[in-house]
């Protein structure tokens, strides 16, 4: 079981204001009527329930997940908005998908045939979104003949299936290199231009929504990183200033000490203190999902940047202080303090990981709250 550390002063905050702002910016750029926010994988580490609440409160029209269990958790916690399951679910769970009113990605004619027996007792038809593989190479129909067969099968069994969605996924929509994007787009047109369109045609991820809105259908989009405050091209195609950071991670000093020259800090003694240096300990470490590559990065204390010293421990890290400070002093690990700010983008630049590769590891031990 996962345990949330409610009794330590370390918290992760989701900014409602930032989520609302980023959703509005995304909708405006994409000319979208309907925005689904991808909240898969614990909402990129931001927190499934917290980020979903902030998204719905901030104007998201639907939520998108990767696995059935994520969708069921949202339904069990009272979310009534449309939910899209983007990955393949085993056909024996078709009744559960239908009864929870989940939009289900289907990528083969065989899946429909295998799922139909399980829908005999369902209370309503299963909403099907047909996934087309235009070049991502992950899942999806690859021939018009199979698409036609699937549509005919659904039309022949209207009590079991509702043809509800048609989608693809662009693998390179957030780069100045657009040749492969256009190759995928041509394949999309080849397969779908004369194919009957359902109520929900959705092809735009964050990159496609932000940079290709004039080339693709954008009435319905599946946004992700951009709403989380992460510029999809990492600044290549657009400066990130139009977005607001969503995450703030704060804690407090739980131990403060003055060091002697040569004293080692943390495992391996890769850092040796200078005479008279003040060092603080904070209750946060790689056991919370932070990468040890953050050694040497900075946090904020009283608006000043303070370096992380030595290797991160599992449950703690040590930081250089400007002088003696009282226990309980606030430390901002991600977020703004005064005129200074630490962002996921800064972590990404420092560690070499993408921002979402870092956030996705933030685990359930961290308390998550929605803040204004």
N, C-alpha and C positions, 0 to 999 in steps of 0.2 A: 504494500500500500504506500501511497505517497503521503507525506506529512508536510503541512504548511507551518512554517516557523513563525507562529503568532506571537511568541514571547521574546523576540529580539527586535531591535530597532531598525530593521532593514525592510524597506518597502519599495515596490514597483508601482508607479502611478501611470494610468492611462489618461491623457488629457482629452476631455470631452470637447473642449473648444478646438483643439487641433484636429481631431477626427472629423468634426463637423466642417471645419474649414477645408480640409483636404478632400473630403467627399464633394463639396461644392466646386472646388477647383477642377476636380476630375470630371464631374458631370458637365461643367461648362466647356472644358477643352474637347471633350468627346461628343458634345451635342447629344448626350444620352438622355433618354426618357427613364430608363430603368437601370439601376446600378446594383449588381450583386457584389458583395465584398467577400473575397476568399478568406476564410478563417480556418483553413486546414492547418494541421500540425500545431494545435494549441494556438491558433491565430499567429503563426510565425513566431511563437514564443511569447507573444504579448499577453496571452490568456484568452482561451476560447470564450468563456462566458462574459468576461469583462469587456473584451474588444467587441464582441457581438452586440452587447447592450449599448455600448458607445456608438457603434455603427448604426443600429436601428434608431436610436435616439437622435443621431446626427443626420438622418435622412436616407440611409441605405434602404433599398426596396426589397432586397433578398440577401441570402447568405449562401456561400458555396463552400463545400467541404470535400475532403478526399475519400473518407471512409464512412460507412453506414453508422458506425458507433458515434462519430462526431455529430451526425445529423440527429440521431436518437437522443443524445445528451441535450441538444438544443431544444428539441420538442419537449423533453421531460422537464426542462427548466422554463417552459412557458412561451417559447418563441413560436409565433404563429405566421411569420413571414414566409414566403416561398424559400425553400432550401433545395439547392442543386447538389447532387452527389457527383463529383467529376470523374472518379475512378470507377473501374469495373467492380460491381458487387456480385458475389456468387448468386446464380439464379434461384437457389433454394430460399433466398431471403426476399423474393419478389413480393410476397404477400405483406411482409413487414414494411417494405418500401411503399407499397400502395396505400396501406392503412394509415401510414404517417404522412401521406400526401407529399412525398418526396419526388423531385424531378430526377430521373435516373438516366445516367449516361449509358447508352447501349452502342456497342461497336461491331456487332456481327449478327447475322440472321440466326445463327445457331443459338445465341443467347435467348432470343425471343422464344424460340421453340422449346428450349429447356426450361424457361421460366413459366410458360403458360400453365402447366399443371398446378403450379403453386398458387395461381391467381384465382382458382375456382372458388375459394372461400373469401376472397378479398372484398372489402366493403365498397370499393370503387376501382375504376380502371387505373392502371399504372401509367403515370406520366413519363413518356419516353423522350429523351433528347438524343438524337442520332449524332454520334461523334464521327467526323470525317478526318481521316489522316491525309493531310495535304503535304506533309513533309516533316512533321515532328518525329515520326517514326515510333510513336509510343503506343497508342491505341487508335482504332477507328476504321471505318469502312474505306476500302481502297478502290472499289469498282462500282460503277453505276448499276450494274446488273444486280449486285447484292443489295444495294440501297433500294432498288425497285422491289425486289422480292420481300424485303423487310416491311416496306410500306404497305404492300398488298396483304401481307400476313396480318399486320395491325388493323387494317381496314376490314379484314374478314373476321376479326375478333374484337369488335368495339367494346364488349363488356370487360375485356381483359386489358386492353391497351388504348392509350390516347397519344397520338402523335403530337408532341408538344414542343419539341425543340430540335434545332439543327445547329451544329457547332463545329468549329475546328480550333486549333491552337497554333499560333505562330511561334516558331522557335527563335527568331531573330528579328524582333520588331523594335528594339530599343538601341539601335546602332546606326551609325552613318552609312554602314554597308547595307544596302537595301536589295541587292540582287536576289538573295534567297527568299526574302520576304515577298518580292514580286513573283518569284517562281511559285511559292505556295499560294499566293493570291490567284494566279492564273489557274492553278489546279482546282482551287475552290470554285471558281467560275465554271470551269469545265464540268465539274461534277454536280453543281447545284443550280445553275442558272435556269434550267428547264425542269428542275425537280420541284414538286410542290413544297411551298414554304409553310411552316407551322407558325403558331403565335409568337414563338420565342426563337429568333435567330441571333446567336451570340458567338462572335469570333474574336472579340477584342479583349486581350489581357491589358495590363497597365501600359506597356510599351505601345501596343497597337492603338489603344484608346488615346494616348497623349500625342502621338506623332503621325498617325495615319488615319485620322478620323474622316478625312475627305475621300479616302479610297475604299473604305469598308463599311459594312452595316454597323451602326453604333446605337441603334435604338436601345439595345440591351448590351451591356458590357459586364465583363468579369474583372473587376479591379482588384489589385493586390497591393504590391509594394508602395504605390503612389499614395494610397490612403494611409498607410503606416508612416508616412512622412519621409519615405526613401525615394529619391528621384530615380526613375527606372533606368535611365542611361548613365547614372552616376555622374551627371553633370556634362556628359559629352554633347547631348543635343539641346539641353536646356539647363540654365542655372537653377539650383535647388531652392532659391529664395522664395518661390511661390508656394512652397510647402511649409508646414509647421511640424516640428518634432513632436511625436506622440508620447514617447517614453521618458519618464524621469525615474531614476533609481537612487534612493538616498539611504543613508545609514548614520551611525554615530560612532564617535570614538569610545571604545570600551577599555582602552589601556593606553597610557602615555608614559614614556620613559626618556631619560637623557642617557646617551650612549658614550662609551669610551672608544678611543681610536682602535680600530681593528676588530671591534665586536661584530660578529656575523649576524646577518639577518636572513632568516628562513632556511629552507632546505638547501644543502649544498654550499651555503655561505658564498653565493655568487656576488653578494654585496657586503662590503665591510664598512662599518660606520666610521665617520670622522669624529674627532674629539669634540664632545659637547653637543653633538647633533641630537635633535629631538625627533623621536619616532613614535607614531601612533598606530594602534591596531584597530581594525574595523572588522565586524562580524559578517564577512562576505568572502567567498572564495570559489575555487573551481568546482566545488560540490554544489554550487548554485547554478552552474552552467557557464561560468566565465572561462575563457581560454587563458591558459598560462602564458600565452604570447603577450598578454597585457603587462607583463613585467616591464617597468620603465615608462609605462603610460602615466597619465596624470588624472587626478581627481580634483575636486574643488572644496576648499575649506575657507569659510569666511571670504568668498570671492577670489581667493588666490589659488593658483595651480600648484598642486603638491604631487610629487612623483611617487609611484608605487615602487617600493624597494624590495629586491630579492624576488624569489619565486612565490607565486600565489600558493598558499596552502589550501587544503580542501575547504576549510570553514572560516578562513581569515586571510587578511593581507595586511602588510605593513606599509605605511606611507611616511614620507618625510614631512615634518611639520615646520612652520616658520618660527616656532618657539613653544614654550609650555602652554598647553591649552587644557581647559577643564574637560573631564569626562562628560560625555553626552553632547559634545559639540557636533553639530550637523556636518556630514560629509556627503557631497553630491557626486555620485559616481557617473551618472548620466543625467544631463539636464543643465539648467542655468542657475548660476549663483552670482548675483551682481552683474558685472559686465562680461563675465566669462561663461562659456557654455561647452559642455562635452556632449558630442552626438555619436550615434551609431556610425555615421560616416567617418568621424575621426577615428573611432576604433577600427574601422575597416582599413583606413589608410595606414594605421599603425601596425596592424596584424597581418594584412594581406588577404584577409577573408572578406567576402561580400557582407554587407550589413545584415542581410537576412540569414546568412550562415551563422552569424554571431547571435542574433536575437532568438533563433529557433532553439538554441541550447539552454535558454533561461528556463529553469525547471520549476516544478510545482512547490518547492520549498519556499520560494519567494512569495510573500503576500502581494496580491494585486488589488488595487483599488482604482476606481474612476474618480478623477479630480476635475474640477472646472478649469 
